[in-house]
Amino acid sequence: MNYSTSKLQNGYANQILMVDVTDRTCAAPPLDPKVRDFFVGGRGLGLYLLHQAVSAETRPTDPANPLIIANGPLGGIPQFPGTAKAMAISLSPLTGIPGVSNFGGYFGAFLKYAGFDALQVTGKADRDVMIVVNAFTSEVTVEEAPSDDEAFDMERHVEERFLAAGYQRRNLAFLTTGIGAANTTYGCINSHYFDVTKPAQDGSKGVWRTKQAGRTGLGSVMRAKRIRSIVVLADYPHGDNPYGAADWEKAKAAGRRLHTVVKEVDPHSLKMARKGSAGLITFMNKDEYLALPVNNYQAGSDARAPQISGKFYAEKLFEHRGMDGCFPGCNLQCTKGGWVTLVSGNHMGRKVWVDGPEYETAAGFGSNIGVWNPEFIMEANWHCDNYGFDTISTCVIMAFIMECFQRGYLTSADTDGLELTWGNETASLAFIHRLAHGETEVARVAGKGMLELFDWVAARYQARTGIDARSDLALFAMQTKGLPFSLYRTHRSLSMQGSYAAASDIGAHHAAAWLIKSDLLGAFPTFEDKARALITYPRVRLGNDNMGLCKLPWVDVFNPESSSRNGDIFINPASQEIYADFYNAMLGTDLGWEDIFAQTDRDINLQRVMNVLRFGTETGRMDWIPDRAVGPTDDHLYETEHAENDRELCAALGLTMKELMSRGTAGKREMLMNHRKQQLRKLVAVYYEQRGWNANGVPKVATLKGLGLWDFLSAEARERITELNA
């Protein structure tokens, strides 16, 4: 298909690319201005397109289920730090509800430069294909692709193909996945871009780097459609006002201000430019927080944590030469990586470049499975990217299996002789390879996700012992709505428990409401503060996803001017004002930051509506977390943290320490768990009320009409919402 473009206006290309890989047809309809202005872009626009394309009967494996990639109006503008983000959206094969995952790199920006605010792919090809969007020839093609099982093989083929055609690496951005996405429901999408500054192994300059849309299994959707790669060839816009800003000078000035904050603050605070997000290991491991998951979230700290900390990576493993931004113009430079020699798999003995690990992967393949070897973590990271599945889901599922071994629910006979026990690096790597290829029964079942694995373990144990262990297994199968937990132990943070349970509609992930750090630092001292944070923080975090912005220059770089602001200084209001200036300068509006981000309530409610279409009367029941995320699930775990647990009980129940001691460990643990669950139920109920949802978590008709969302809903959705509010 040949297509035409116009200059960017207010950061928008004002066009959508639609591809059906079944018959290889393409179309480029204009983006409806009413839709554009209501949903802003990125996540919001993607959810709207998904809602229009599916019904309550559509399943993730259906050809009609679209894979959507959407950028935002502020994405791809290098004059402002952190404009790399794009969103992948589809019905999740892991959860059955809308799956959303953000990712960095150049792809979202290049898609915009090529003339599109979103790409929507439907159908299923009869052979392996590659979608190519060529901005230089204004052409979109669906072509046959090599049947590579590994993402980095496809990377090499894409590079060779387009270099041979005369294109340069700097004009090439593309998406891939791998064989692991075909054999799991939690496949990831790799976003590849060429870093011209990073030293290569042979002494030359330049390496291919990757960021991931990891969560909710969108790589599995891509693989099921038989799409091996999506390629965009483009160049940066040029001219006096290349992105069509309403006030280009004001937009650039906002970028310079945030650039200065990052430059002055980061070297003296989190040192993201040295440690990356792995620097969080040290904070979460502190004894007063106990938030680093150890051995499937059983413990919250460990003396060995410095061995996998950001400081260790920064000093021993990360390659600091060159630039580490995942898009030009971002001086936070937190995209860390380094070289490691593989000790397992078909590439054993090969030295490879590893992007990461990020905090989630470092904690997941480190403390949470009892491993304290950073090179093992980097290797596991590389294999997951190469095979194309989510590091978080993989390591949390492995941790569940390991605890099943610990507690006798599984034996080596159940796992084909592979003893997945805490700290067993050899077995862990072997499991990753088996998982990717679906080689054994346990690997094939684990590839289906935590819920299917839970049922399988329960059935195996009952067949062996005659005992139904489902209630015990449910205590530590770390998932919500089918999505394995991201890597935060939430015993000390009621706000984060509420985030995992209800505020994150994709399941237990931190993207919507990463409240744990602020909560542990004392940002939400009252119950009312915690409930309010479940509204205000998702507005900002998901609002950035709509705009095409990275959250880290905001959330991890505290602007000193915020200390003098009124209200919640932890939300970093001084930097929010900079973001508002950038937004207003690009879009020609005049809004305060609170009003800008309040617009996110529209797509938050849209996503909840789509969850309701899937869950119906069970919607509220799905807003819960396992006991392990609430507190100690056995007496031994209570005693390992008894001092803090005892103090909390005394304060909550008005008991003296002497009165409390008379209850015994079992009694104290029961009281603690009941108290925390009661608080969480109350928090979820208040969250529903503040959102304008009914007691079962279903948005009220008046709420949806008040937001202006009602007219954008399908007739099916309006009828179902009305019925469930009757």
Number of C-alpha atoms within 10 A of each C-alpha: 13 13 15 12 15 10 16 20 17 22 24 28 25 23 21 20 23 19 23 20 25 16 12 17 13 19 16 19 12 13 18 11 11 10 15 17 11 18 24 25 30 33 33 31 28 29 27 18 21 22 23 12 15 19 17 17 9 15 17 27 17 17 20 17 24 29 26 27 26 33 36 32 30 31 30 33 25 18 17 25 28 31 31 29 30 33 26 29 29 31 29 28 25 28 23 20 27 24 24 27 23 27 25 28 29 29 31 33 33 28 29 31 24 25 27 27 29 29 23 24 25 21 20 25 19 11 16 20 23 21 23 17 26 22 22 13 13 16 14 22 18 21 15 14 18 16 16 16 20 20 26 22 16 22 22 11 15 22 20 13 11 16 13 10 9 8 16 13 18 14 19 23 24 26 27 30 34 32 25 33 29 25 27 29 26 33 37 34 33 29 25 24 25 21 24 16 14 20 17 15 13 6 8 11 13 16 16 18 20 26 23 25 25 26 30 34 33 33 38 30 31 29 25 21 27 22 27 29 27 20 25 27 25 25 15 15 17 8 7 8 15 16 26 18 25 19 16 18 13 17 24 19 17 24 23 16 16 26 20 13 19 24 15 14 16 20 14 10 11 19 21 26 22 25 27 26 25 26 23 22 25 16 16 23 24 16 14 13 20 23 26 29 27 27 24 28 29 21 21 26 23 17 9 14 23 15 16 25 25 29 21 17 25 22 12 11 18 23 19 18 9 14 22 23 21 27 25 21 19 24 22 27 25 23 25 27 23 19 18 20 17 20 16 16 13 9 12 10 12 12 13 16 20 22 21 25 29 22 19 20 26 32 31 32 32 27 31 31 30 23 25 23 18 21 18 22 22 29 23 28 23 22 24 26 29 24 26 34 38 28 28 26 31 26 27 27 25 25 29 24 29 26 22 21 18 15 11 10 21 21 19 11 9 16 16 12 10 16 20 28 20 23 19 14 20 14 16 25 20 14 23 22 21 20 26 27 20 21 13 14 15 20 22 18 21 25 29 16 24 27 21 14 21 21 15 16 21 22 17 16 21 15 11 11 11 10 11 14 17 15 9 12 20 17 17 21 28 27 26 25 24 23 26 27 25 25 27 27 29 25 22 21 23 25 29 30 28 29 33 30 27 27 28 23 25 28 29 29 26 21 21 24 25 22 24 24 18 17 20 21 11 11 18 21 11 10 15 11 14 21 23 17 26 27 20 17 18 25 25 24 23 25 28 25 31 31 25 32 31 22 19 15 24 26 17 18 25 23 24 15 13 19 15 10 12 8 10 14 17 18 19 20 23 20 24 21 16 20 25 22 22 24 27 22 22 25 20 13 13 13 13 16 20 15 12 18 22 16 19 26 22 20 25 22 22 23 25 23 24 23 21 24 20 20 17 18 14 14 18 20 12 19 23 23 27 18 18 21 28 22 23 25 19 15 16 13 14 21 17 13 15 17 10 13 19 22 14 14 21 16 11 12 12 11 14 13 13 9 10 18 13 10 13 10 18 14 13 21 25 16 15 23 18 14 16 19 19 11 15 20 16 15 24 25 20 19 24 22 14 14 19 19 22 17 16 19 25 26 24 20 18 12 16 23 12 12 15 12 18 18 11 18 17 15 11 11 20 16 11 17 20 13 10 16 14 7
